[in-house]
Amino acid sequence: MGNQVPFNQAIIGEGAFGQVFRARHRRRETLYAVKVFKTQRSQRGVSPEVARECEVGTHVRQTPHPCIVKLHMVTFDEDLGLYTLVMEFCPSNLFQQVHTANLEALSKSTHYKPMPQTLDWLGQVFLGLEHMHHRLNMLFRDLKPANVILDSALCAKLADFGSGRMGPSAGAYSFGHPAGTMGYCAPEVLGGMPHDETADLYSLGVLTWLLFTGGMPGTQPPVQPRPEVHQHLYDWMLLRKCVEDNLPAFRSVEGAEPEDARNCVHLFVQPPDRRMRHKELRAHPLFQSLKLPSYEAGPTQVETWLDERGFLKRQR
Ligand SMILES: Nc1ncnc2c1ncn2[C@@H]1O[C@H](COP(=O)(O)OP(=O)(O)OP(=O)(O)O)[C@@H](O)[C@H]1O
């Protein structure tokens, strides 16, 4: 990439703190995604949010995992005051997949049909979270479909560390506002209460529900605008009601029974002390057919498992 300046046409997207560009290596044909953080000229140094994202990114880069986006470089240019993350390029994400499946159902006046890879994607997200929680002692805190990106072999990877943090949280908001995204983030995070890895597992429950039903939590507008935390509790109650009443219905997915999926989501959307943890999820009937690599497995064994299931990107 050297001194190449990305063209406008190569912008992939924009987050609260930076833009993501697609870039091609000059000699090799490899594509990269480059996240460049916005800085304000008047400001001395970068914002604490950006510094946090880069700190978390640096840890992820040092101990990589096949189910977390590969970070090639985390750089800081002192003269320009510019932080940059260079990542592997992933052409799609779970939000796009669910959205497309919903549009297809609408256009054919039929019901949402989950992608056949659904269970594998959930297994991959689970492994990425397990690595973050237990190997890196880190919380992700913004698990949602748009932050699960898919590489060219359709392998799911966690991306966007802007809400991540090292270790559990005592509850206070780090940057004056709660981490995460409404509808997906656990009520205790939004309520400013202490939280740990079970907060990410709550979001995994929402993601599971979404992939199996195509539904969107919180899409029903509240009668009156509510403070954020009330809106979130409303989302939580709505989701629990949906799971209990089977609305919208859990659909069949290759290798998984809809009833197992519903039971699994139910165990995730409980209050934190009653939520399933990693060990229980590994033993849950929904995940057993995946034969997940053991917790002790290193990246090579995880790659072998991905290869056996048809999700390994071939190096060029
Ligand atoms: N490695 C990647 N490959 C391809 N696209 C990516 C990659 N990383 C991020 N993107 C895409 O770039 C866009 C912006 O991502 P980014 O993480 O900056 O922001 P966000 O999640 O949209 O917002 P925020 O950071 O405010 O939560 C998203 O559409 C995301 O899917």
The ligand as an SDF file (V2000), in Angstrom:
LIG
                    3D

 31 33  0  0  0  0  0  0  0  0999 V2000
  -12.2520   -6.0490    7.1540 N   0  0  0  0  0  0  0  0  0  0  0  0
  -13.2850   -5.5330    6.5080 C   0  0  0  0  0  0  0  0  0  0  0  0
  -13.5550   -5.9200    5.2430 N   0  0  0  0  0  0  0  0  0  0  0  0
  -14.6160   -5.3810    4.5850 C   0  0  0  0  0  0  0  0  0  0  0  0
  -15.4610   -4.4910    5.1100 N   0  0  0  0  0  0  0  0  0  0  0  0
  -15.2380   -4.0620    6.3600 C   0  0  0  0  0  0  0  0  0  0  0  0
  -14.1420   -4.5570    7.1190 C   0  0  0  0  0  0  0  0  0  0  0  0
  -14.1790   -3.9610    8.3450 N   0  0  0  0  0  0  0  0  0  0  0  0
  -15.2330   -3.1270    8.3340 C   0  0  0  0  0  0  0  0  0  0  0  0
  -15.8740   -3.1910    7.1500 N   0  0  0  0  0  0  0  0  0  0  0  0
  -17.0680   -2.4490    6.7520 C   0  0  0  0  0  0  0  0  0  0  0  0
  -16.8140   -1.0540    6.8560 O   0  0  0  0  0  0  0  0  0  0  0  0
  -17.9610   -0.3640    7.3330 C   0  0  0  0  0  0  0  0  0  0  0  0
  -17.5640    0.5570    8.4700 C   0  0  0  0  0  0  0  0  0  0  0  0
  -17.0850   -0.2440    9.5330 O   0  0  0  0  0  0  0  0  0  0  0  0
  -16.7300    0.3330   10.9570 P   0  0  0  0  0  0  0  0  0  0  0  0
  -16.2840   -0.7960   11.7960 O   0  0  0  0  0  0  0  0  0  0  0  0
  -15.8360    1.4850   10.8400 O   0  0  0  0  0  0  0  0  0  0  0  0
  -18.0100    1.0380   11.4010 O   0  0  0  0  0  0  0  0  0  0  0  0
  -19.4360    0.6610   11.8960 P   0  0  0  0  0  0  0  0  0  0  0  0
  -19.4630   -0.6780   12.5870 O   0  0  0  0  0  0  0  0  0  0  0  0
  -20.3580    0.8480   10.7390 O   0  0  0  0  0  0  0  0  0  0  0  0
  -19.6700    1.8290   12.9120 O   0  0  0  0  0  0  0  0  0  0  0  0
  -19.0600    2.1150   14.3340 P   0  0  0  0  0  0  0  0  0  0  0  0
  -17.5620    1.9650   14.2810 O   0  0  0  0  0  0  0  0  0  0  0  0
  -19.4970    3.5160   14.5660 O   0  0  0  0  0  0  0  0  0  0  0  0
  -19.7220    1.1080   15.2340 O   0  0  0  0  0  0  0  0  0  0  0  0
  -18.9890   -1.4190    7.7000 C   0  0  0  0  0  0  0  0  0  0  0  0
  -19.9420   -1.4680    6.6570 O   0  0  0  0  0  0  0  0  0  0  0  0
  -18.2160   -2.7120    7.7420 C   0  0  0  0  0  0  0  0  0  0  0  0
  -18.9980   -3.8400    7.3170 O   0  0  0  0  0  0  0  0  0  0  0  0
  1  2  1  0
  2  3  1  0
  2  7  2  0
  3  4  2  0
  4  5  1  0
  5  6  2  0
  6  7  1  0
  6 10  1  0
  7  8  1  0
  8  9  2  0
  9 10  1  0
 10 11  1  0
 11 12  1  0
 11 30  1  0
 12 13  1  0
 13 14  1  0
 13 28  1  0
 14 15  1  0
 15 16  1  0
 16 17  2  0
 16 18  1  0
 16 19  1  0
 19 20  1  0
 20 21  2  0
 20 22  1  0
 20 23  1  0
 23 24  1  0
 24 25  2  0
 24 26  1  0
 24 27  1  0
 28 29  1  0
 28 30  1  0
 30 31  1  0
M  END
$$$$
